[in-house]
């Protein structure tokens, strides 16, 4: 069948809207009609060339929700008509990491940038027959897309798909950065550095975990205002202001944790976060930067003698299949705001405007409505 899709033909580049041919699902695969896709910064990394796609043309999108249209042979847990959230790390349940309860680190993550499905072949093609790489095996920037069965998480049909889409990446990545990676405890002082589509959910997670002060840092006034609406107690435009407050609140010690969720991270960002935390405090690095940049300018003496910790975090250190269920339950119970995260809705043809708005700091999460 044909599908409209947003693809990159090179990087740096702009998303181009083209018609693609979509294959039928093969063994253990499903065809999904996406109704909504989130405009996550991670896809912009592909467009800017910070992170390489290994197959061009490349269809982006890893955050989305839709309805199962077809199922391939061997699919057991999904049927036509099921509502699903895309899982950009299709946990196999059998590798070492899945067996250790670390589904977010499943070996299938190796396919995230490769562009193929798990069997090494492609499901999307241009009209002249060229293969089109898929982002994270899901490509939510295509209205119709083929996914591994393990890349589609079934949800209750009464959950609006526009908000369900957000729990495919932005919400669990931010929420888990606070709750799991930073291990926020009641009474903690927490700094969240960058409160866009990921950081705003670190704010929500820190609030849920009981932090007494949540200090949001972002140069965009809109982001700071939204952070205060959704749980932050304080908001500043730079880290020095946040660090000064954290130290004033703790007799000079500093924040218990600092969560780095800026759009494009550098070593300097991590160093600023490192300087803001107390002895035995934690810096959580959730943001991505350019893959060829290395180095964090921190004091190795301070790292050792103050027992500080720098902790990487992928998908909030959560298990996708469980995270989606848990977070949607928290949404139902009023502990997690989702509708409030959607600043503006876009057509697929407006995708580049959506990313321009993200860079301008005037939305938390843009959502494509197919």
C-alpha positions as CSV (number, residue, x, y, z in Angstrom):
1,X,0.0,0.0,0.0
2,X,1.0,3.6,-0.3
3,X,1.7,5.9,2.7
4,X,2.7,9.5,3.2
5,X,5.9,9.8,5.0
6,X,8.5,12.3,6.2
7,X,12.0,11.3,5.0
8,X,15.6,12.6,4.9
9,X,17.6,12.1,1.8
10,X,20.8,13.4,3.5
11,X,22.0,15.1,6.6
12,X,22.1,17.9,7.5
13,X,18.8,18.2,5.8
14,X,15.1,18.9,5.9
15,X,12.2,16.5,6.2
16,X,10.6,15.9,2.8
17,X,7.1,14.5,2.4
18,X,6.8,11.7,-0.2
19,X,4.7,8.7,-0.9
20,X,6.3,5.4,0.0
21,X,5.3,1.8,-0.7
22,X,4.7,-0.3,2.4
23,X,5.2,-4.0,2.4
24,X,2.9,-6.4,4.1
25,X,4.1,-7.6,7.5
26,X,6.3,-10.6,7.6
27,X,6.7,-13.2,10.4
28,X,6.3,-11.7,13.9
29,X,5.5,-8.3,12.4
30,X,2.4,-6.0,12.3
31,X,1.2,-3.2,10.1
32,X,0.2,-0.1,12.1
33,X,-1.8,2.9,10.9
34,X,-0.3,5.7,13.0
35,X,-2.8,8.4,14.0
36,X,-0.3,10.6,16.0
37,X,3.4,11.0,16.2
38,X,5.5,13.1,18.6
39,X,8.1,15.5,17.4
40,X,10.9,14.4,19.7
41,X,14.3,16.1,19.6
42,X,16.0,12.7,18.9
43,X,14.6,12.7,15.4
44,X,16.0,16.2,14.9
45,X,19.4,14.8,15.7
46,X,19.1,12.8,12.5
47,X,18.2,15.8,10.5
48,X,21.0,17.9,11.9
49,X,23.6,15.1,11.5
50,X,24.4,14.8,15.2
51,X,23.4,11.1,15.0
52,X,24.0,9.3,11.7
53,X,21.3,7.3,10.0
54,X,22.9,4.3,8.2
55,X,20.4,4.1,5.4
56,X,19.1,6.9,3.2
57,X,16.4,7.8,2.3
58,X,15.5,7.5,6.0
59,X,12.0,7.8,7.4
60,X,12.0,9.3,10.9
61,X,9.8,9.1,13.9
62,X,10.0,6.8,17.0
63,X,7.2,8.2,19.2
64,X,3.7,7.5,18.1
65,X,0.4,5.6,18.6
66,X,-2.0,4.0,16.2
67,X,-4.1,1.0,15.3
68,X,-3.1,-2.4,14.1
69,X,-4.2,-3.0,10.4
70,X,-2.6,-6.3,9.6
71,X,-0.7,-9.0,11.5
72,X,2.0,-11.3,10.0
73,X,2.5,-15.0,10.6
74,X,3.3,-16.0,14.1
75,X,2.0,-12.9,15.9
76,X,0.4,-14.1,19.1
77,X,-0.4,-11.1,21.3
78,X,-1.8,-8.5,18.8
79,X,-4.8,-8.5,16.5
80,X,-6.3,-6.2,13.9
81,X,-8.0,-3.3,15.6
82,X,-5.7,-3.2,18.7
83,X,-4.5,0.2,19.8
84,X,-0.8,0.3,20.3
85,X,2.1,2.6,21.3
86,X,5.3,2.3,19.3
87,X,8.3,1.0,21.3
88,X,11.5,2.2,19.6
89,X,13.5,-0.6,21.5
90,X,11.6,-3.8,20.7
91,X,12.6,-5.9,23.7
92,X,13.1,-9.5,22.8
93,X,12.7,-10.9,26.3
94,X,15.5,-13.3,25.8
95,X,18.8,-11.5,25.6
96,X,21.1,-11.0,28.6
97,X,19.7,-7.5,29.2
98,X,16.1,-8.4,29.0
99,X,16.7,-11.4,31.3
100,X,18.3,-8.9,33.9
101,X,15.2,-6.8,33.8
102,X,16.9,-4.1,31.6
103,X,14.6,-4.3,28.6
104,X,15.6,-0.7,27.6
105,X,19.1,-2.1,26.8
106,X,17.9,-5.1,24.7
107,X,20.3,-6.2,22.0
108,X,17.6,-5.3,19.5
109,X,18.6,-1.7,20.1
110,X,21.4,-2.3,17.6
111,X,18.8,-1.8,14.9
112,X,17.8,1.7,16.0
113,X,19.9,3.5,13.4
114,X,20.4,0.6,10.9
115,X,17.2,1.2,9.0
116,X,16.1,-2.4,8.5
117,X,13.8,-4.8,10.3
118,X,15.1,-7.6,12.5
119,X,15.7,-9.8,9.5
120,X,18.0,-7.3,7.9
121,X,15.5,-6.3,5.1
122,X,13.4,-3.2,4.5
123,X,9.6,-2.7,4.6
124,X,9.4,0.9,3.1
125,X,10.4,1.8,-0.4
126,X,10.2,4.8,-2.7
127,X,7.9,4.7,-5.7
128,X,10.9,3.9,-7.9
129,X,11.8,0.9,-5.7
130,X,14.6,2.2,-3.6
131,X,14.7,1.0,0.0
132,X,13.8,3.5,2.7
133,X,15.4,3.1,6.1
134,X,13.1,3.0,9.2
135,X,13.9,4.9,12.4
136,X,14.1,2.5,15.3
137,X,12.2,-0.2,13.3
138,X,9.0,1.9,13.7
139,X,9.1,5.1,11.6
140,X,6.1,6.9,13.1
141,X,6.6,9.7,10.5
142,X,4.9,7.3,8.1
143,X,1.1,7.0,8.4
144,X,1.4,3.3,7.7
145,X,4.4,1.4,8.9
146,X,5.5,-2.2,9.6
147,X,6.8,-2.9,13.1
148,X,8.1,-5.9,15.0
149,X,5.4,-7.4,17.2
150,X,7.6,-6.5,20.2
151,X,7.7,-2.9,18.9
152,X,4.0,-2.4,19.4
153,X,2.7,-2.2,22.9
154,X,-1.1,-2.8,23.3
155,X,-3.0,-0.3,25.3
156,X,-6.7,0.1,26.4
157,X,-8.8,1.6,23.6
158,X,-10.3,4.3,25.8
159,X,-6.9,6.1,26.1
160,X,-6.7,9.0,23.6
161,X,-4.1,8.0,21.0
162,X,-2.7,11.6,20.9
163,X,-1.6,11.4,24.5
164,X,-0.7,7.7,24.4
165,X,1.9,8.6,21.7
166,X,3.9,10.6,24.3
167,X,4.5,7.6,26.5
168,X,6.5,6.0,23.7
169,X,9.5,8.1,24.5
170,X,9.4,11.6,25.9
171,X,7.4,10.9,29.1
172,X,9.1,7.7,30.3
173,X,12.5,9.1,29.3
174,X,12.1,12.2,31.5
175,X,10.1,10.6,34.3
176,X,12.5,7.7,34.7
177,X,15.5,10.0,34.6
178,X,14.2,11.4,37.9
179,X,12.6,8.4,39.5
180,X,15.1,5.7,38.4
181,X,18.3,7.2,37.3
182,X,18.5,10.0,39.9
183,X,16.6,7.9,42.5
184,X,14.8,11.0,43.8
185,X,13.7,10.6,47.3
186,X,11.2,12.6,49.4
187,X,12.7,15.9,50.5
188,X,15.4,16.0,47.8
189,X,16.6,19.2,46.0
190,X,16.6,18.4,42.3
191,X,17.8,20.5,39.3
192,X,16.4,19.8,35.9
193,X,18.6,21.3,33.2
194,X,16.5,21.9,30.1
195,X,12.7,21.6,30.4
196,X,11.5,20.8,26.9
197,X,9.7,17.6,25.9
198,X,12.0,15.4,28.1
199,X,12.9,17.6,31.0
200,X,9.3,18.6,31.7
201,X,8.6,15.0,32.5
202,X,11.7,14.8,34.7
203,X,10.0,17.6,36.6
204,X,6.8,15.6,36.8
205,X,8.7,12.5,38.0
206,X,10.7,14.4,40.6
207,X,7.4,15.9,42.0
208,X,5.8,12.4,42.1
209,X,8.9,11.0,44.0
210,X,8.6,13.7,46.6
211,X,11.3,16.2,45.9
212,X,10.9,19.3,48.1
213,X,12.5,21.7,45.6
214,X,12.6,21.2,41.9
215,X,14.7,23.8,40.2
216,X,14.0,24.1,36.4
217,X,16.7,25.7,34.2
218,X,15.9,26.8,30.6
219,X,16.7,29.9,28.6
220,X,13.2,29.9,27.1
221,X,10.6,31.8,29.1
222,X,7.8,29.6,27.9
223,X,9.5,26.5,29.1
224,X,10.2,28.0,32.5
225,X,6.5,29.0,32.9
226,X,5.3,25.5,31.9
227,X,7.8,23.9,34.3
228,X,6.3,26.0,37.2
229,X,2.8,24.9,36.1
230,X,3.7,21.2,36.1
231,X,5.6,20.9,39.3
232,X,8.8,22.9,39.5
233,X,9.2,25.1,42.5
234,X,11.7,27.5,41.0
235,X,12.8,28.3,37.5
236,X,15.9,30.1,36.2
237,X,17.5,30.8,32.8
238,X,21.0,29.5,33.7
239,X,22.7,27.0,35.8
240,X,24.7,29.4,38.0
241,X,21.4,30.8,39.4
242,X,20.1,27.2,40.0
243,X,23.4,26.2,41.7
244,X,23.4,29.2,43.9
245,X,19.8,28.5,45.1
246,X,20.6,24.8,45.6
247,X,23.6,25.6,47.8
248,X,21.6,28.2,49.7
249,X,19.0,25.6,50.5
250,X,21.5,23.0,51.7
251,X,24.1,24.9,53.8
252,X,26.4,25.1,50.8
253,X,26.3,21.4,49.9
254,X,24.4,21.6,46.6
255,X,21.5,19.6,44.9
256,X,21.0,15.9,45.5
257,X,20.8,15.4,41.8
258,X,21.0,17.3,38.5
259,X,19.3,15.9,35.5
260,X,20.6,17.0,32.1
261,X,17.9,17.1,29.5
262,X,19.1,19.9,27.2
263,X,18.5,19.6,23.4
264,X,22.0,19.0,22.3
265,X,24.4,18.2,25.2
266,X,28.1,19.1,25.4
267,X,30.7,18.3,28.0
268,X,30.3,21.8,29.4
269,X,26.6,21.1,30.3
270,X,27.6,18.0,32.3
271,X,30.4,20.0,34.0
272,X,27.9,22.6,35.1
273,X,25.6,19.9,36.5
274,X,28.5,18.3,38.2
275,X,29.4,21.5,40.0
276,X,25.8,21.9,41.2
277,X,25.5,18.7,43.2
278,X,26.5,17.7,46.7
279,X,28.9,15.0,47.9
280,X,27.6,11.6,46.8
281,X,25.2,13.4,44.5
282,X,24.2,12.3,41.0
283,X,24.3,13.8,37.6
284,X,21.9,12.1,35.2
285,X,22.8,12.4,31.5
286,X,19.7,11.9,29.4
287,X,20.5,14.2,26.5
288,X,22.3,13.2,23.3
289,X,25.0,15.2,21.6
290,X,27.1,14.8,18.5
291,X,28.4,11.2,18.3
292,X,32.0,12.3,17.5
293,X,32.4,14.7,20.5
294,X,34.1,13.4,23.6
295,X,35.2,14.6,27.0
296,X,33.7,16.1,30.2
297,X,35.8,18.8,31.9
298,X,35.3,17.8,35.5
299,X,37.7,17.4,38.3
300,X,38.8,13.8,38.7
301,X,39.8,14.6,42.3
302,X,36.3,15.8,43.1
303,X,34.7,12.9,41.3
304,X,36.6,10.4,43.5
305,X,36.9,12.3,46.8
306,X,33.3,13.6,46.8
307,X,31.9,10.3,45.6
308,X,29.9,12.1,42.9
309,X,28.3,9.9,40.2
310,X,27.6,10.6,36.5
311,X,24.8,8.3,35.4
312,X,23.7,7.7,31.8
313,X,20.0,7.1,31.2
314,X,18.3,5.5,28.2
315,X,14.5,5.5,28.2
316,X,14.6,6.6,31.8
317,X,16.1,3.2,32.7
318,X,12.5,1.8,32.4
319,X,11.2,-1.3,30.7
320,X,9.1,-0.2,27.7
321,X,6.3,-2.7,28.0
322,X,5.8,-2.1,31.7
323,X,6.5,1.7,31.5
324,X,3.7,2.3,29.0
325,X,1.2,0.5,31.2
326,X,2.3,2.1,34.5
327,X,2.5,5.6,33.1
328,X,-1.0,5.4,31.5
329,X,-2.3,4.2,34.8
330,X,-0.8,7.2,36.6
331,X,-2.3,9.4,33.9
332,X,-5.7,7.9,34.6
333,X,-5.3,8.5,38.3
334,X,-4.3,12.1,37.8
335,X,-0.7,11.8,38.9
336,X,0.7,12.4,35.4
337,X,-0.2,15.3,33.0
338,X,-0.2,14.4,29.3
339,X,-2.7,16.6,27.5
340,X,-0.9,19.6,29.0
341,X,2.3,18.6,27.3
342,X,0.9,19.0,23.8
343,X,1.5,22.6,22.8
344,X,0.5,22.5,19.2
345,X,-0.7,19.9,16.6
346,X,0.7,19.8,13.1
347,X,-0.1,18.1,9.8
348,X,2.7,15.9,8.4
349,X,3.4,18.6,5.9
350,X,4.1,21.0,8.7
351,X,6.8,18.9,10.3
352,X,9.7,21.3,9.6
353,X,7.7,24.1,11.2
354,X,7.1,21.9,14.2
355,X,10.9,21.5,14.6
356,X,11.4,25.2,14.1
357,X,9.0,25.9,16.9
358,X,10.8,23.4,19.1
359,X,14.1,25.2,18.5
360,X,12.4,28.6,19.2
361,X,11.4,27.3,22.6
362,X,7.7,27.9,22.0
363,X,6.4,24.3,22.5
364,X,6.9,21.4,24.9
365,X,5.8,18.7,22.5
366,X,4.5,19.1,19.0
367,X,2.3,16.3,17.8
368,X,1.6,15.3,14.2
369,X,-2.0,14.4,13.5
370,X,-2.3,12.2,10.4
